[in-house]
Amino acid sequence: MDLAEEIPSGDGETVGLARQSSATVLPASDNLQTHFHGMVRQKAYFFDGLGNYFNKDWDLAEGAGKEFCWYHVELPKVKQKCSQSAQYLIDVLCPPLKLQHILSLVSNGPFCGNVDGTLVFRVNSPGPASSSFTFKIAAMITENSVITVSLGRVPRLGFSPVGRSLLSEIPSVENSSNHRREKGGNEIVIKEHVLEFLLTRNHSEEADNPVPKSISNLVVHIIDMHVDHLQDVVTELEMELEAVELELDRGGFDMKMKMLDDRRFPKMHLNLQRLLQVIAHGEQVFPRVKEKCSSKPWFLSQDIDSLEGLIGRLRRLKENVGFLANRVTAIQTGLDTWQSEQINKKLYYLSFLSIVFLPLSVITGVFGMNVGGVPWTMQNEPEIKDGFINVMVLCVVMLLLVLLCFLFPPLYTKAAAWYKKQALVRSLSHNRRSSMRRTAGIHERDSCLRI
């Protein structure tokens, strides 16, 4: 069963068809071709204010009385410029919207204000459109219609009849080790990757969404689904971080080096900072939306309280993202420390080799001098012919002394302590003699003055 499968509306559609005349719904024009046909996804809903709804044609018409409409545009989540997104919106929303409306919906950054007498708010984060951490949600609200724009699919966007949800059934899980088993009746089989996807969701399916009965209910639903979208991303990050921590505990040298080479945690930290920026934009915009909507006569007081609850939830989500950022920083610090330890070990081995071969190189350098008077070279005493053996013995003795310093550290420590003690004693005696000389010189000058 595919999660992206759309279930057509049920009883709400019948009621809506009976009210087409009051909603001023125009017939669909199948031969209407746009410049970017198939690039954007459009959804239109009509609500009668009594808890019923139906899918309507894309005509951007407003409702009348208690009736209201919702038009939603999903921009493609592909690599594109901001001007390209504006062209998409111009293609599907103009007319009746003007260019200033399009710019207020598609521009980057937080915004909440009145544009040509219409309340507009947006939480658009800059960044590559194909990134999972780039969010764009904008809305244009009037008394009888709402137009929203999002980047990619938003969870809990639509509505479905209750009881036709996947979550209301008892399925059997199908995975690689448990193949589908056929039974007498129609059995619902859910794949393992679909179940894992559902575990990352912070909300139920669209079938459980309450149908808005007013514009204020719809505005709360739009902001709520945006917060749910952020919560889903945070949940996925938490699960990914837990899996990575388990990999680090079980993995060895190769696993840690691969994570360092891939720069996995710096990238994760950058994504968390982008997510914090989106949440900060929401903290700026949604309180202003609540303030402006509280002065509208068509905005219900209980929905004002719902907006306040969503703002508090957004703040708690920001704290959670901050905790995740600290965890990522701690893991990256641990990996950097581990890498430094590995480098120090290699440098230790190189230092050991250099200490071993440095005295040997000095000995061979001395006996390799092309000058006279070098012992054991048959220059002064031609009868000495075993000079090479003597040099080798001297090198072996020097090598054994160096190895003794490493094999028996207490000997080296005691020798170093004794040498420091002797140096300190010599220094004190030298200072004492110097002070005695200075004192004697002062007495001599004083005695001369007395005379």
C-alpha positions in Angstrom: 0.0 0.0 0.0 1.5 3.3 -1.1 1.4 6.2 1.3 1.1 8.7 -1.5 -2.1 7.2 -2.6 -4.9 9.8 -2.5 -8.4 8.7 -1.3 -11.2 10.7 -2.9 -13.5 12.6 -0.6 -16.8 10.9 0.3 -19.9 12.5 1.8 -18.4 15.9 1.8 -18.2 15.9 -2.0 -21.9 15.2 -2.4 -22.8 18.1 -0.1 -20.4 20.4 -1.9 -21.8 19.6 -5.3 -25.2 20.7 -4.1 -23.7 24.0 -3.2 -21.8 24.9 -6.3 -24.0 27.8 -7.2 -23.4 29.6 -3.9 -19.6 29.0 -4.1 -19.4 30.4 -7.6 -17.5 27.4 -8.8 -16.6 27.6 -12.5 -16.4 24.5 -14.7 -13.0 23.0 -15.3 -11.4 23.8 -18.6 -9.5 20.7 -19.7 -8.0 22.5 -22.7 -6.3 25.1 -20.6 -2.5 24.7 -21.1 0.0 26.5 -18.8 3.6 27.3 -19.6 4.8 24.9 -16.9 2.3 22.2 -17.2 3.0 19.4 -14.7 5.7 21.2 -12.9 3.5 22.4 -10.0 1.0 20.5 -8.0 -2.3 22.2 -7.3 -5.1 21.4 -4.8 -8.4 23.2 -4.3 -10.9 22.5 -1.6 -14.4 24.0 -0.9 -15.7 24.1 2.7 -19.4 24.8 3.5 -18.7 25.9 7.1 -20.7 22.9 8.5 -17.9 20.4 8.5 -18.2 19.2 4.9 -15.8 19.7 2.1 -15.1 18.6 -1.5 -12.4 18.9 -4.1 -13.1 21.8 -6.5 -11.9 23.2 -9.7 -8.9 25.5 -9.8 -10.7 28.9 -10.5 -9.4 30.9 -7.5 -13.0 31.9 -6.7 -14.0 32.9 -3.1 -16.8 31.6 -1.1 -19.9 33.4 0.2 -21.2 33.7 3.7 -19.9 30.8 5.8 -18.4 29.1 2.8 -14.7 29.4 2.0 -12.1 27.9 -0.3 -8.5 26.8 0.0 -6.1 26.8 -2.9 -2.7 25.2 -2.4 0.3 25.3 -4.7 3.3 22.9 -4.3 6.5 24.1 -6.0 8.8 21.4 -7.3 11.6 20.4 -4.9 14.3 20.6 -7.5 17.3 22.8 -8.0 15.9 26.1 -9.2 16.3 29.8 -8.8 13.8 32.0 -6.8 12.8 33.7 -10.1 11.8 30.3 -11.5 9.5 29.7 -8.5 8.0 33.2 -9.1 7.3 32.2 -12.8 5.5 29.1 -11.6 3.2 31.1 -9.3 2.6 33.7 -12.0 1.5 30.9 -14.3 -1.0 29.4 -11.9 -2.2 32.4 -9.8 -2.2 35.4 -12.2 -4.9 36.6 -12.6 -6.6 37.4 -10.2 -3.4 37.9 -8.2 -0.9 40.7 -9.0 2.8 40.7 -9.2 3.1 42.2 -5.7 1.2 39.3 -4.3 3.4 36.8 -6.0 6.6 38.5 -4.7 5.2 38.6 -1.2 4.6 34.8 -1.4 7.8 33.6 -3.0 10.4 36.0 -1.6 12.9 34.6 1.0 12.9 35.5 4.7 10.1 35.9 7.3 7.2 38.3 6.6 3.8 39.1 8.0 1.8 42.1 6.8 -1.0 43.4 4.7 -0.5 43.5 0.9 -3.2 45.3 -1.0 -5.6 44.8 1.9 -4.9 41.1 2.2 -3.1 39.4 5.1 0.1 37.7 3.9 2.6 35.7 5.9 5.5 33.6 4.8 8.3 31.5 6.4 10.7 31.0 3.5 14.3 29.9 4.2 17.1 30.6 1.7 19.0 27.6 0.5 19.0 25.0 -2.2 15.4 24.0 -3.1 16.4 20.3 -3.3 17.6 20.2 0.3 15.4 18.5 2.9 16.2 21.5 5.3 14.9 24.2 3.0 11.3 25.1 3.9 8.9 27.5 2.2 5.4 28.1 3.5 3.4 31.2 2.6 -0.3 32.1 2.9 -2.6 34.8 1.6 -5.7 35.1 3.8 -9.0 36.8 3.1 -12.4 36.4 4.8 -13.6 33.7 2.4 -10.4 32.2 0.8 -6.9 31.1 1.6 -4.1 30.7 -0.9 -1.0 28.8 0.3 2.4 28.0 -1.4 4.8 25.3 -0.2 8.0 23.8 -1.4 7.4 20.1 -2.0 4.8 18.0 -0.3 3.6 19.0 3.2 2.3 16.3 5.5 -1.3 16.4 6.6 -2.2 18.7 3.7 -5.5 17.3 2.6 -8.5 15.5 4.1 -9.9 12.0 3.7 -13.0 10.2 5.1 -12.4 8.8 8.6 -12.2 5.0 8.6 -10.4 4.6 5.3 -6.9 5.2 6.8 -4.1 2.7 6.8 -3.7 3.3 10.5 -7.2 2.1 11.3 -6.4 -1.4 10.0 -4.4 -4.3 11.4 -1.8 -5.1 8.8 0.9 -7.7 8.6 4.5 -6.6 8.1 6.4 -7.7 5.0 10.1 -7.7 5.0 13.0 -9.6 3.4 12.8 -12.4 5.9 9.0 -12.5 6.2 7.4 -12.9 2.8 3.8 -12.1 2.1 1.4 -14.8 3.3 -1.8 -15.3 1.5 -4.9 -15.9 3.7 -8.5 -16.6 3.0 -9.7 -12.9 3.3 -8.2 -9.7 2.0 -5.2 -9.1 4.2 -3.5 -5.7 4.3 0.2 -6.0 4.0 2.5 -3.1 5.0 6.1 -3.2 3.8 8.9 -2.7 6.3 10.2 0.5 4.8 6.7 2.0 4.9 6.5 1.1 8.6 9.8 2.7 9.3 8.6 5.8 7.5 5.5 5.9 9.7 7.6 5.7 12.8 9.3 9.0 11.9 5.9 10.8 11.6 4.7 12.9 14.4 1.1 12.9 13.2 -1.5 10.5 11.8 -2.7 10.4 8.3 -4.9 12.9 6.5 -8.0 10.9 7.3 -7.7 12.1 10.9 -7.6 15.8 10.1 -10.7 17.6 11.4 -12.4 19.5 8.6 -12.2 23.2 9.2 -15.5 25.0 9.8 -14.1 28.5 9.5 -11.2 30.4 8.0 -9.6 30.6 11.4 -9.7 26.8 11.7 -8.0 26.6 8.3 -5.2 29.0 9.3 -4.5 27.0 12.4 -4.5 23.8 10.3 -1.9 25.3 7.9 0.4 26.5 10.7 0.0 23.2 12.5 0.9 21.1 9.5 4.0 23.3 9.0 5.1 22.7 12.6 4.4 19.0 12.1 6.6 19.0 9.1 9.5 20.5 11.1 8.8 18.0 13.9 9.1 15.1 11.3 12.5 16.4 10.2 13.7 16.7 13.8 12.5 13.1 14.5 14.3 11.8 11.4 17.5 13.6 12.6 17.2 12.0 16.1 16.8 8.5 14.7 19.7 9.1 12.3 21.9 10.3 15.1 21.0 7.3 17.3 21.9 5.0 14.4 25.2 6.8 13.9 26.1 6.6 17.6 25.5 2.8 17.5 27.7 2.5 14.4 30.5 4.4 16.2 30.2 2.2 19.2 30.4 -1.0 17.1 32.6 0.2 14.3 36.4 0.4 14.3 39.1 2.3 12.6 37.7 2.1 9.1 34.2 3.3 10.2 35.5 6.3 12.1 37.9 7.3 9.2 35.0 7.0 6.7 32.8 9.4 8.8 35.7 11.8 9.1 36.4 11.7 5.3 32.7 12.1 4.5 32.4 15.1 6.9 29.1 13.6 8.1 28.8 15.5 11.3 29.8 18.9 10.0 27.1 18.5 7.3 24.6 17.4 10.0 25.5 20.4 12.1 25.0 22.7 9.1 21.6 21.2 8.4 20.6 21.7 12.1 21.6 25.4 11.8 19.4 25.7 8.7 16.6 24.1 10.7 17.1 26.5 13.6 16.9 29.4 11.1 13.5 28.2 9.9 12.3 27.8 13.4 13.5 31.3 14.3 11.6 32.7 11.3 8.5 31.0 12.6 9.0 32.5 16.0 9.1 35.9 14.4 6.1 35.4 12.0 3.5 33.4 13.9 3.2 35.8 16.9 2.6 38.6 14.4 0.0 36.5 12.6 -1.8 35.9 16.0 -1.7 39.6 16.7 -3.1 40.6 13.3 -5.7 37.9 13.3 -6.9 38.7 16.8 -8.3 42.0 15.4 -10.3 40.3 12.7 -14.0 39.7 13.4 -14.0 36.4 11.5 -11.1 34.9 13.5 -12.4 32.9 16.5 -11.0 33.3 20.0 -10.3 29.6 20.5 -8.2 29.6 17.4 -6.2 32.4 18.9 -5.4 30.1 21.8 -4.5 27.3 19.4 -2.0 29.7 17.7 -0.5 30.4 21.1 -0.1 26.7 21.7 1.6 26.2 18.3 4.0 29.1 19.1 4.9 27.4 22.4 5.4 24.1 20.6 7.7 25.8 18.1 9.8 27.2 21.0 10.1 23.7 22.5 11.1 22.4 19.1 13.9 25.0 18.9 15.2 23.8 22.3 15.2 20.2 21.0 17.1 21.1 17.9 19.6 22.9 20.1 20.1 19.7 22.1 20.7 17.8 18.9 23.3 20.4 17.7 25.1 19.9 21.1 25.1 16.1 20.6 26.5 16.4 17.1 29.2 18.8 18.3 30.1 16.4 21.1 30.4 13.5 18.7 32.5 15.5 16.3 34.8 16.6 19.1 35.2 12.9 20.1 36.1 12.0 16.6 38.6 14.9 16.4 40.2 13.7 19.7 40.4 10.2 18.4 42.0 11.4 15.1 44.5 13.4 17.2 45.4 10.4 19.2 46.0 8.4 16.1 48.3 11.1 14.7 50.1 11.3 18.1 50.7 7.5 18.0 52.2 7.7 14.5 54.4 10.6 15.6 55.5 8.6 18.6 56.6 5.8 16.4 58.5 8.2 14.1 60.1 9.9 17.1 61.2 6.5 18.5 62.8 5.6 15.2 64.6 9.0 15.0 65.9 8.5 18.5 67.2 5.1 17.7 68.9 6.0 14.5 70.2 9.5 15.4 73.1 8.2 17.6 74.0 5.6 14.9 74.1 8.3 12.3 76.4 10.3 14.4 78.8 7.4 14.8 78.8 6.5 11.2 79.2 10.2 10.3 82.3 10.5 12.5 83.9 7.4 11.1 83.0 8.3 7.6 85.1 11.5 7.7 87.7 11.8 5.1 90.4 13.2 7.4 93.4 11.9 9.2 93.6 10.6 12.8 90.3 8.7 12.8 90.8 5.6 15.0 90.6 2.1 13.7 91.2 3.2 10.1 94.8 1.9 9.7 96.2 5.4 9.3 98.4 5.7 12.4 98.6 2.0 13.2 98.5 -0.1 10.1 98.5 -3.3 12.1 94.9 -2.6 13.3 92.6 -4.3 10.8 89.4 -4.9 12.7 88.1 -1.3 12.6 84.8 -2.2 11.0 84.0 -4.7 13.8 84.9 -2.1 16.4 82.5 0.5 14.9 79.7 -2.1 14.7 80.2 -3.0 18.3 80.1 0.6 19.3 76.8 1.1 17.3 75.3 -2.0 19.0 76.3 -0.7 22.5 74.8 2.7 21.7 71.6 1.0 20.4 71.3 -1.1 23.6 71.7 2.1 25.7 68.9 3.8 23.8 66.6 0.7 24.1 67.3 0.5 27.8 65.9 3.9 28.2 62.6 2.8 26.6 62.5 -0.7 28.0 63.3 0.4 31.6 61.7 3.8 32.1 62.4 3.9 35.8 66.1 3.8 35.1 65.8 6.7 32.7 63.6 8.5 35.2 66.0 8.1 38.1 68.9 9.1 36.0 67.1 12.2 34.7 66.0 13.1 38.3 69.6 12.6 39.6 70.9 14.8 36.8 68.4 17.5 37.6 69.2 17.3 41.3 72.9 17.7 40.6 72.2 20.6 38.3 70.1 22.3 41.0 72.8 21.7 43.6 75.4 23.3 41.3 73.1 26.2 40.6 72.5 26.8 44.4 76.2 26.6 45.2 77.0 29.0 42.4 74.3 31.5 43.6 75.6 31.2 47.2 79.2 31.9 46.1 78.0 34.9 44.0 76.0 36.3 46.9 79.0 35.9 49.3 81.2 37.7 46.8 78.7 40.6 46.6 78.5 40.8 50.4 82.2 40.8 50.8 82.5 43.6 48.3 80.0 45.7 50.1 81.8 45.2 53.4 85.1 46.3 51.8 83.5 49.4 50.4 82.0 50.2 53.8 85.3 49.8 55.5 87.0 52.0 53.0 84.4 54.7 53.7 85.0 54.5 57.4 88.8 55.1 56.9 
